[in-house]
Amino acid sequence: MKYLKLFEDYKVKGITINDIIQCIENDGVIYCDIIHDYPDHDKDDKLSPVSVDDNTVSVIIDGTNYDIDIKDITRIEF
């Protein structure tokens, strides 16, 4: 059982740029592990993406623009 848990921790999430674009178009939310230059981030906070460029997703928190690597996004909800 321990082997399966470790495997799940390192499994590729499979989130693509097209998934993020669809999330923006449908007013969805994302959840992520890390936000660059924003240390007070809680992993359970809902974030609304506003743009995507290459592998960077932009969100606005309290009027300030922050960037998230697409690999740090844990899930998407539409």
C-alpha positions as CSV (number, residue, x, y, z in Angstrom):
1,M,0.0,0.0,0.0
2,K,2.8,2.4,0.7
3,Y,4.2,1.9,-2.8
4,L,0.9,3.0,-4.3
5,K,0.7,6.1,-2.2
6,L,4.2,7.2,-3.3
7,F,3.3,6.6,-6.9
8,E,0.2,8.7,-6.6
9,D,2.2,11.6,-5.2
10,Y,4.5,11.7,-8.3
11,K,1.9,11.0,-10.9
12,V,1.7,13.5,-13.8
13,K,-1.4,15.6,-13.5
14,G,-2.0,15.9,-17.2
15,I,-3.2,19.6,-17.2
16,T,-2.6,21.2,-20.6
17,I,-2.8,24.8,-21.9
18,N,-6.1,23.9,-23.6
19,D,-7.6,22.9,-20.3
20,I,-6.6,26.3,-18.8
21,I,-8.1,28.1,-21.9
22,Q,-11.3,26.2,-21.5
23,C,-11.3,27.1,-17.8
24,I,-11.0,30.8,-18.5
25,E,-13.8,30.7,-21.1
26,N,-16.1,28.9,-18.7
27,D,-15.3,31.1,-15.7
28,G,-13.8,28.1,-13.9
29,V,-11.3,28.0,-11.0
30,I,-8.0,26.4,-10.4
31,Y,-6.2,25.1,-7.4
32,C,-2.4,25.2,-7.1
33,D,0.5,24.4,-4.8
34,I,2.7,27.4,-5.3
35,I,2.2,31.0,-6.5
36,H,5.3,32.9,-7.3
37,D,6.0,35.9,-5.0
38,Y,2.9,35.2,-2.9
39,P,3.9,33.3,0.3
40,D,0.5,33.5,2.0
41,H,-1.1,31.2,-0.4
42,D,-3.4,28.4,0.9
43,K,-3.7,25.3,-1.3
44,D,-7.5,25.2,-0.8
45,D,-8.0,28.7,-2.2
46,K,-10.0,29.0,-5.4
47,L,-8.2,31.0,-8.1
48,S,-9.7,32.4,-11.3
49,P,-7.2,32.4,-14.2
50,V,-7.2,35.4,-16.4
51,S,-4.6,34.5,-19.0
52,V,-2.2,31.8,-20.1
53,D,1.2,32.2,-21.9
54,D,3.4,29.2,-22.7
55,N,3.4,27.3,-19.4
56,T,2.5,30.3,-17.1
57,V,-1.0,31.0,-15.9
58,S,-1.8,34.5,-14.5
59,V,-4.3,35.1,-11.7
60,I,-5.3,38.3,-9.9
61,I,-5.3,38.3,-6.1
62,D,-6.3,41.5,-4.3
63,G,-5.7,43.6,-7.5
64,T,-2.2,42.2,-8.1
65,N,-1.2,39.9,-10.9
66,Y,0.6,36.7,-10.0
67,D,2.1,33.9,-12.1
68,I,1.7,30.2,-11.6
69,D,3.6,27.4,-13.5
70,I,1.2,25.0,-15.1
71,K,3.0,22.1,-13.5
72,D,2.0,23.6,-10.0
73,I,-1.7,23.4,-10.8
74,T,-3.3,20.5,-8.9
75,R,-6.9,20.6,-10.3
76,I,-9.4,22.5,-12.4
77,E,-13.1,23.0,-11.9
78,F,-15.4,24.4,-14.6
